[in-house]
Amino acid sequence: MRTAPRRARWLVPFVLLLVWLGVGGTLGPYAGRLGEVATNDQAAFLPGSAESTRVLDARKAFDQSETLPAIVVWTTDGGPFTPIRRQAATEAVGALAGREGIVGRPSPALLSEDGRALQAVVQLQPDLGKGLTPVLDEVLDAARSVPDSTARIAGPAASRADLSAAFAGIDGILLGVALGSVLLILLLVYRSVLLPLLIIFGSVLALGLACAVVYALADRDVVRVDGQVQGILSILVIGAATDYALLLAARFREELAVRGDRTAAATAAVRRSFGAITASAATVALGLLALLASDLTNNRALGPVGAIGIVCAALSALTFLPAALALLGRRAYWPSRPQAPEESAEGRGVWRRVAATVSGRPRRTWVVTALALAALAAFAPSLSARGVPLDETFVNDAPSVAAQRTLGEHFPGGSGNPAVIIAAADRVAEVTAAARGTEGVASAGAVPASGRAGTGEPLVVDGRVRVDATLADAADSEAAKETVARLRARVHAVPGADALVGGYTAQQYDTQHTAARDRTVIVPVVLAVILLILMLLLRSLLVPVLLVATVALNFLATLGVSALVFEHVLGFSGTDASVPLYGFVFLVALGVDYNIFLMSRVREEALVLGNRQGVLRGLTTTGGVITSAGVVLAATFAALMVIPLAFLVQVAFIVAFGVLLDTLVVRSLLVPALMIDIGPRAWWPGKLGR
């Protein structure tokens, strides 16, 4: 009779482990297969309803055969290009006609006004995939045959190749750096061999499950995946799964020291951690789902994909890890020894001293801390979210960026990235004249039916024509964006033209304005979701408001520091328009996690000990594990910096620094000091007694 229940207690964790091992063996490979269903096409990063996006769709009809342009630019350190060398350049690229991957005949070499540069356009097949780089290498080899010149390739084809190179190996390199960082930190903090490996293995299982679900949905066009979403999903799952596992493992360690029985300790650890972990996961998942309100395609894509990852991370932490700990018991912490809370948490260590500081002068502590954060937040308005210049898109000096810079030095700033106007065919003359008369436009002309610039009648498709307007300023400059605004006003005013203005600069302009609109809509939604979850978890109105206010202050302080670091340390002149929103969603939702971990424990202790002692007890018992979780999450997001894209580097810094600031300052000093200073009234309308 006594053996049957005992066997049953071991059967449940054993079955759970078998299920997860089956998940890992069957679905684990999908973590490396998301690239098969990922897309990095231009439309993935544009506002869904913007004018420039409508132009992107409309202009496809004007491509007699869909192509991907590569702009070859030659420069010389000697004298100006002679007619003979110009002819040699034309013949060099002309010889590429008919080769695999090349569409039609390349354009003749065009001489710059200063005579020191040439440019020619080679049209490539748009679906080359991994074959794009070899074709570009072939084009570059041909261009380099022109004597006494330096050849480079700019344009959409070169940019796509560099973007693909930036995301190449994302499955292996990014995951390896993230997992290696987490494992090293866990080994140093816990001085245990097996527990860090269990936590890492659980996070990998969660990632495999999440990637399999996302793969199935993306393959059926239910969700969209691009390189950025793919990279963030890996980091998010690894970081969240590790955080939740650390919280549960710490609680199991306490329960094991008290109860002695490992299955009872695992059950108690799950029961007492369940509320905090599920509330935390719900906060992050719902915060990410708020991105569905965005008008930017890749923002909307991240919402459901990220939420799936968070659910899988919580599921792994609440099932796989407790099952493993129930089977291993004390051996999971070898060579260290699980200790009772009174021996490890309050008896010694840095957190006892932190608690004494907060308890001794709570008002001074929170006032000084809040003022310091406010001083950092004062620099937040200086963070420019007007977009990253083209030559800063890649952290390193990518070949396409260097080529585009060279092109802009010798040809009008907008060369290679014209403003594209789609208008009624019977108003082509008026629209072209309006474009040419716009301040900041260097030239404008309708795309001819012959396919050769400047010759023949305009190409008419469904009663519409395409007019290309070359801008005088660099396509990524603020001056060019202002020109687009003026150009739209001029061509929109042409009666009956029904004109639309798109192109690279217009896309940047629309993205910037859409991102500002998204922040206005999504930020209040995320804050409301967090408030509601905190109210349900803590059964209070005032405490959730205080927690959200402290996390918001932490976010503004992080933006202030980021503004200084981006400009004066990393050399960025601006940030991507979506960076503040991504930073807000990740930092606020994840930052609330640590307050949830802290305050759920504080409430549990305060029900027995009263508010003041409950705060101090909660701080000392959770201080080590929450700090470890914060360091791990910061290191995980910092791994995004291995991808040489300014957007991901900026998001990585904001989240990593903000998480550390929240963990070490806000959660450790500001929140406990506020709770002690306000007293039991903070739990209104609930009552905790003392």
N, C-alpha and C positions, 0 to 999 in steps of 0.2 A: 504493500500500500504506500509505503513511503518512497519507494524507488520510482514509481510511475510519475508522480508530480515532478520529481527531480529531473527525470529524463525529459519530460515535456518542457521544462524551463530551458534546457540546453537545445531542444529541438528548434525552437523559434529563432534564436540567433543564428543557428547553423543553417537553417533554410534561407534566412535573409542573406547570409554571406553567399550561399550558392546562387541565389537569384542575381545578386550584384555581380558575381563573377561571370554569370551567363550574359548579363548586360554588357560587361566590359569586353568579353570575348566576341560577342556578336555585333555590338554597336560601336565599340571603341574605334575601329578604323574610320568611322565617319568624321572623326575629328580632323583627319587629314584629307577629307574629300569635299569639304565645303566649297573649295575653289572651283569644283566642277559645275556648281550651280550659281556661282557668284558672277556679277557683272560689274564692270567699272566704266560703263559707257557714260557719256556726258549727261544724259537725261537723269541719271541716278542722283545727281547733285544739284538739280535745278528746282525752282519753285514750280509746283504743279500747274498753277493757273496764271503764271506771269506771262507778260507779252513776249518776252524772249523765248520762252518755252513753246509758245504757239508758233513763233517764227521757225524754231528748230524743226517742228513737225512740217510746217508748210514748205520749207526750202528743199525738203527731200524730193518733192515733185520736180524741182528744177535741175536735179542731178540726172543727166541723161543716162548715166550709169553711176551708181553709188560708189563713191571713192573716198579715200583718206589722203589728204594732201601732205606731201613732204616738201618743205621749202629749202632748197639748197642755196647757201650764201657763200660767196667767195670774197675774200679780202686780200689785199696785197700790202706789203711793207715798202715796196718800191714805188715807181711812178704809177700814174693812172693806167687802168686797163686799156690796152690798145684794141682796135677792131679785130686784129688777128687773134688775140687772147680771148676776146669775147666770143669770137666764132668757135674757138677751141672748146670753150665751156659749153656752148650750145651743142656742139657735136658730141662732147663727152656724155652728157646726159641723154642726148638724142639716141645714142647707141643702145640705151636701155630699153627702148621701145620693143615690145613683143616678149620680153623676158618674163619669167614666172613672177606673179605678184604685181606687175606693172600694168596699169590701165592706160591705153592710148599712148600718145606721144608726148613727152615732156615739153613744156613751153620753152621758147628761146630764152637765152640769158638776157636779163634786163639790167642796164647800167644805171648806177646811182647818179644823182646830180653832181656829187663830188668826184665822180669817176674812179673811186677807189674800191668799189664793191659791185658785185653782180648777184643777181638772184634768179632762180628758175624754179618752177613748180613741177614736181613729179607726182602723178596721181597713182596711189596704191590701192589694191583691193582692201576693203574694210574688214574682211573676216579672216585675216591672216593668222590671228591668234599668236601662238608662240613663234610662228614663222615670220612675224613682223621684223624682229631684230635682224635676222639674216638678210632680209631684203634691204633694210636700211643700210646695213654694212656694205652691201653690193652697190647701192647708190653712192655711198660715201667713197668707196674705192674708185668708182668711175670719176667722181668729181675731183678727187685728188690727183688725177692725171693731168690737170691743167697746170702748166709750169709756173713757178714763181707766185704761187697763191696758197692760201689756207682755206680749206673747205669745211663747212659745218652744215648740220641739218637742223632746221627749226620747223615750226608748224605742228598741227594736230598729230601727225604720225609720230614725230619725235617725242612729243609730250606723252602720248599713249605708251610708247616703248619705255620711257623713263618711269612712268607710273607703274607699269607691269614689273619693271625691275625692282622698284621700291617694295612691292608686295611679294616679290619672289621669295620663297622660303618662309613665308609668314607662319605656316603651320608648324615648321620645325624650329626655326630660330627663336621666334617670339615665345613659343611654349617652353623651349629649353631654358631660355633666360629667366622666364617667370618662375618656373618650377625650381630651377637651381637656386634662385634668390630666396624663395620661400623655404626650401629645405635647409639652406645654410643658416637662416635666421632661427628656424625652429631648433636645429641642433645646438646652436649657441645658447638659446634661451632656456630650453628644457633639459639640456644635458642628458637627453635620452635618445637611444638609437631607434627603437621600434616605433614609438609614438609619432615622430615626424614622418616616417615612411607610411604609416597608416593614414595620416591626414592627407599627405600628398596623393596616395593611391585613391582615397575617397574623392578628392577633387578631380582627379583624372577620370574616374568613373562618371562623375557628374557631368564633366565636359563631353565625354563620349555620348552619354544619353542626350544631352542638349543638342549636340551637333547632329545626331541622328534624327531627332524630331524636326529641327530646322531644315535639314537636308530634304526630308520627305515633304515638308510644306513648301519649300522653295522650288522643288522639282515639279510641284503641282501649281506653281504661281500663286500660292496663298500668301507667302511672305517674300520679300526681296532681300537679297544679300549682296553686298559689295565688299571690297577689300577692307574698308574702315570698319564696317559692321562686323566682319569676320574677326578682325584683330581685337576689337573691343569685347566681343562675346567671350573669347578665350580668357582675356584678362579678368573680366567680370566674374565668370564662373569660378576660376581658380581663386580669386581674392575672396569672394563671398563664401564659397564652400570652406575655405580655410578658416575664415572668421567664425562661422557657425560651429565648425568642428572644435576650434579652440575653446569656445564658450562651453560646449557640452563636455569636452575632455576635462576642463577645469572643475566642472560641477561633479563629474564622475569621480575625480580624484578626491574631492571633499567627502562625497558619500561613501566611497570605498574605505576611507580612513575611519569613518564613524561606524559604518554597518559591518564591514568585514566581508560580507557576502557580495560577490561580484555581479551576479544577476540582479539582486535587489538594488545594488548601487546603480547599475545601468538603467533599471526601470525608474528609479527615483531621479536620476540625472535627466532622463528624457522628460519626465513629468514636470520637473522644476525649470527646465530650459525651454520647454515647448512654446510657452507664451512669448518669451522674448525673441526666440528665433523666428517663429511664424509672423510675429508683428514686424520684425525687422525685414523679413523677406517680402511681406505684403507692402511695406513702405517703399522699398526699392522697386518692386515689380509694378506697382500702381504708378509710381513716379515716372517710370520708363514708359508705361502705357499712355501717360499724358502726352508723350511725343506724337501720338496719333493725331493730335490737334494741329500739328505743324503742317505748313504748306510745302516744306522741303522734303523731297522724296526720300533721301537717305535718312533724315530724322525720323520719318514715319516708319522706315524699315527697321531702325534700331529698337523702337518701342516694343513690339511683340517678340522679336528675337531675344532682346535682353531679358524680358520678363520670363520667357521660357528658360533661359539660363539660370535665373535666380531661383525659380521653382525647383529645378533639378539640383541646384546646390543645396537648398534646404532639405530636400528629400534625402540626399546622400548623407547629410550630417545627422539627420534624425533616425536613420535606419541602418545604413552600413556601419557607421562608426560605433553606435551603441552595441550592435551585434558583435563586432570585433572585440570591443572592450569587455563585453560580458564573457567572452570565451577566453580572453587573455588575462584579465584581472590585473594584478600588480605587475605582471611581467611586461605589460605594455609600457610601463614607466621605467623599466630597468635602464641604467643602474641606480636611478634615484628611487626614493621611497615615498609613497603617498603619505601626507601628513594631515592631521585634523586641522580645521580652520583656526582653532585657537593657537596651534603651534606655528603655523606658517603665515597666516594673514595678518594677525594683529600683534603677534609676539615680537616681530622684528622686521627690519627691512625699510626701504625707502618710503613705502606707502604709509607706514605708521608715522613717519616724520611729516609727510605731506598732510595727512589727516590732522596732525597736531597743529600745523601751521594754519590750516583752514579753520579749525575749531577755535584757535586762540584769538584770531582777529578776522572773523568772517567778512565784516563790512569793508574793512580796508582791502582785503584780498580781492573781493569781487569788483570794487570800485577801481582799483589800480589795474586789474586785468582788463576790465571793460574799456578803460581809457586807453590802454596800450593798443587794444584791438581797433578802437575807433581811430586812433592816430594812423594805423596802417591802412584802415579803410578809406581815409581821406585821399589816398592816391588812386583809388579805384576809378574815378572818372577819367583819369589820364590813360586808361587802357583803351586803345583804339580798336574798335571792332568793325572797321571799314573794309576789311579784307586784307589778304596777304599779297603783296606784289608778286608778279610772276617770277621774278628772279629770287624770291624767298620761299617759293612753294616747296622746294626741296632743301633739306638742311645742308646737304653737300652741293657742290656746283655741278648740277646735272648737265649733260651735253646739250639738251634741248633749251635749257635756260641760257646757257652761254651763247648758243646760236641765235636765240631770239634777241638777246642783248646786242649782239653784233649787228643784227638786221636793223634794230632800232637806231643804231649809231649812224647808219648811212642812208636809210630810207625813211619816209615818214613814220612817225612813232607807231601808227596803227598798221603798218605793213604786215601782211600775213594774218591779221585778225580784223578784217573790216567790219563795220556795222552793216548788217544785212537788212534791207528794206524790202518788204513784200507789199505790193500795191496793185491797184486795178490797172490793166494794160492801157486803157484809154486815157490814163492820167500820168503815164510814164514821164512825159516831158516836164509837166508841172512838178512832179515829185522829185525828179532829178535836179531841176533848177532849185527847188527848195532846199535839197540836201547840200548842193554846192554853195548856196548862200548862207549856210549855217556856220557861225563862228566855231572854229576848231576842226572843220572838215577840210582835208587837203584836196580830195578829189572824189568824184562820184560818177558812176556810169552803170547803165543797165547791162545785165549779163546777156551777151548776144547768142542768137540761135546757132551761129557758126562754131561757138566754143572758143573763139579766139578774141581776146579782149580788144575792144575798140573797133571791131569790124562787124558790119552787117546789122540786120534788124534785131530787136530784142527777142529773146526767147519768151514765148507766151504759153502758159500752162493754165488751162481752166480760166482764162480771162485775167490771169494775174502775171505780173512780171517781178523779177528780182533785180534790185539796184544795190550795188556794193559801194559803200562810202568809206574811203580810207581816212582815218582820223590823223590829225597833225601830232597829237600827243601819244605817248606810249599807251597801249591798250589797257594796261592795268593801273593807270594813274587816276588820281582824283579829277584831274582836268579832263581826261577822256570821259569819265562818268558824267561830268557836268555837260560835256558836249552831247552825249547821248540824250540827256534830259532836254536840251535845246533842240536837238534833231527831232525827237518825238513830237515836241510842240509844233515845229514847223511842218512836218509832213502830215500830222494829224489834222492840221488846219486846211489841207488841200481838199476842196470839195469833191466828194465822190470817189476819192482815192482809197478809202478804207485801209490806210497804210498801217503797217506794223513794223517796229524796229527791234531787231535782235542782234545776234552776234556775241562774241566773247565779252566785250565791255558791257553790253546791255545785260548779259547774264550775271555779271558781277554786281551791277547796279541793282538788279531785281533781287538777287540773293541777299544783298545787304539790307534792303528794305523789308524783305520777307522775314529775315532773321529777327529784325527789330520787332516786327508784328508778332512773331512766335513767342518772343520773351514776354510780351505784354499779355498774351493769352495763357501760356503754359505755366509761368511762374505762380500765378494765383491758384491754379488748379493743383499743382504739386503741394503747395503750402496747405491748402484745404484738406487734401488727402492725408498728409502727415498729421495735421491737427486732429482729424477724426480718429485715426488709428491710435494716437497717443491718448486721446480721451477715453477710448474704449479699454485700452490696456491699463492705464493708471487710475481710472475712475475719478478723474479730476478735471477741472477746467483751467485753473491757473497754471499748474505745472506744465501742461502741454504748450501753453502760450509762451511761457518762459523758455522752454527748451527750443522751440522754433525760433524765437528771437535770438537766442545765443548762437544757434547754428547759422542763421542769416548774417549775424555780425561776423562770424568766422568766415563766411563766404566772401563778404565785402573786404575783410582784411586780407584774405588770400588774393583777391583781385588786385588790391593795392600793391602787394608784394610782387605779384606777377607782372604788373605794369612796369615796375622798376627793373625786374630781372630780364624781361623780354627785351626792353629797349637798351639797357646799359650793360647787360652781361651777355645775352644771347644774340643781340644785334638785330632783333626783329623790329621793323618799323610799324607793324600792325599785326592784328590777329585775325584769323578767319572769322567771318560773321557769326558762325554757329558756335564758336568756342565758349563764349559766356554762358550760353544755354546748356551746352553739354556739361560745363563745369558746375553749373547750378544743380542740374538734375543729379549728377553723380555725387557731388560733394554734400549737398543738403540731405539727399536720401541716405547716403552711406554715413554721413556724419550723425544723423539721428540714430543710426544703428547703435553707436556706442553709448548714446544717452539712454536708449532703450535698455541696453544691457545693464547700465548703471542703475537707472531709476526703477526698473522692475525688481532688482535686488534690494535697492533702498526701501521700496515699499514693503517688500516681504519682511525685511528686518525691522522696519519702523512699526509694523503692526504689533510686534512683540516688545521692542525696546524703546519706542517713541521716536519722534522725528530726528532729534539731534544725534542720538546714538545710532539710529538706523542709517542716517547719511554717512556717518563715519565708518560704521561697520560695512556698508555697501561699498564705500570707496576703497577700503583696505582689502576686502575680499575679492573685488573685481579689478583692482588697479593693475596687477601684473598681467592678467589675461587680456584685458582690453588694450593695454599698451602694446602687448605682443601682437594682437590682432591688427592694431593700427599700423604698426611698423611693417607687418607682412603685407597689408593692403597697399600701403604706400610703395613698397618695393615692387609689388606686382604691377601696379599702374606705371611705375617708372620704367618697366620693361618695354612699354610702348615706344620709348625713345630709340629703340634699335631700328624702328622703321623710319627712314630719313625723310619724313614729311612734316612740314611745319605744323599742320593741324594737329597731328597726333602727339608731337613733342609738346605743344602748348597745352593740350588737354591733360597729358601725362603729368606735367609739372603742376598744373593747378590742382588736380586731384591728389597727387602725392603730397605736396606741401600742405594743402588744406586738411588732409586727413591727419597728418602729424600735428598740425597746429590744434586741431580739434581734440585729438587724443591727449596731447601733453598739456594743453592749456585750458581749453574750454571745459572738457569733461573732468579734468583733474582739479582745477581751481575755481573757475567761474561758477559752474553749476552747483557744486557742493556748498560753496560759500553763500550763494544766493538762497539755497534751500535752508541752511542753518539760520541765516539772518532773518528770513521771512518767518520761519518757524512752521508750526502745524497748520497755520492759515493757508500755506501754499497748496495744501491738499483739498481746499474747498471745491465742491461742497461736501466731500468726504471728511471723515474725522479719524485721526490716528491717535488721539490722546495727547501725550506729552510733547 
